[in-house]
Amino acid sequence: MISVRMHQRGSELLLAAADKELIGRKFSEGALRLDVRASFYEGEDASEALLLNRLSICSMANLVGEKTIAIAAREGFIDRDCVIIIDGIPHAQLAKM
């Protein structure tokens, strides 16, 4: 399952999406840190269709986890070459220009 949460800041709409089992966990590798805070990522339980809908309307996104990243990459929202791995967990950010 994937969790999605939308954050509005002025005219910007930020999507926070993560594989649900990662919420509340922290990961680190070298100088890299990833804190998958419930206060940021926890929201609606999302089907693939809902995640794709939210990706299509957001202006920015923070994406965490194998399932979330796989869907976003398959549908062309992110490039797999731009995904970083922190302690085995994939993470990507999206900014639409």
C-alpha positions in Angstrom: 0.0 0.0 0.0 1.1 3.6 -0.7 0.2 6.6 1.4 -0.2 10.0 -0.3 -0.6 13.5 1.2 -0.9 16.8 -0.5 0.6 20.0 0.9 -0.4 23.4 -0.4 2.1 26.3 -0.1 0.8 29.4 -2.0 0.3 28.3 -5.6 2.5 25.2 -5.2 1.1 21.8 -4.6 3.5 19.3 -3.1 2.8 15.6 -3.1 4.4 13.4 -0.4 4.1 9.7 -1.3 5.6 6.7 0.4 5.3 3.0 0.7 3.1 2.8 3.8 5.4 0.4 5.7 8.2 3.0 5.6 6.3 5.7 7.4 7.7 6.6 10.7 11.1 5.1 9.9 14.5 6.9 9.5 17.3 5.8 7.2 20.9 6.9 6.9 23.9 6.1 4.7 27.0 8.2 5.0 26.0 11.8 5.0 22.5 11.1 3.6 19.5 11.0 5.9 15.9 10.2 5.1 13.2 10.7 7.8 9.8 9.4 6.5 7.8 11.4 9.1 4.1 10.5 9.5 3.4 14.2 9.8 4.6 14.8 6.3 3.9 11.5 4.4 0.9 9.9 6.1 -2.4 10.6 4.4 -4.8 8.7 2.1 -4.2 5.0 1.3 -3.6 5.2 -2.4 -4.2 2.9 -5.3 -1.9 3.2 -8.3 -4.6 5.2 -10.0 -4.8 7.7 -7.1 -1.0 8.1 -7.0 -0.9 8.8 -10.7 -3.7 11.3 -10.3 -1.8 13.1 -7.6 1.4 13.0 -9.6 -0.4 14.6 -12.5 -1.7 17.6 -10.5 1.2 18.3 -8.2 4.0 20.9 -8.9 6.5 19.1 -6.7 6.8 15.6 -5.1 8.8 13.7 -2.6 8.6 10.0 -3.3 9.9 7.1 -1.1 9.9 3.4 -1.5 10.1 0.7 -4.1 6.4 0.6 -5.0 6.0 4.4 -5.2 9.1 4.9 -7.2 8.4 2.0 -9.6 5.0 3.5 -10.5 6.3 7.0 -10.9 9.2 5.8 -13.1 7.1 3.5 -15.2 4.7 6.3 -16.0 7.5 8.8 -16.8 7.2 11.2 -13.9 10.8 10.5 -12.8 13.9 9.0 -14.3 15.3 5.9 -12.6 18.8 7.4 -13.1 17.8 10.3 -10.7 16.7 8.1 -7.9 19.0 7.9 -4.9 19.2 5.0 -2.5 19.6 5.6 1.2 20.2 2.6 3.3 18.5 0.4 0.6 15.4 2.7 0.3 14.8 4.6 -3.0 14.0 8.3 -2.8 13.2 10.8 -5.6 12.1 14.4 -5.8 10.1 15.9 -8.7 9.8 19.5 -9.6 7.7 20.5 -12.6 9.0 23.6 -14.5 
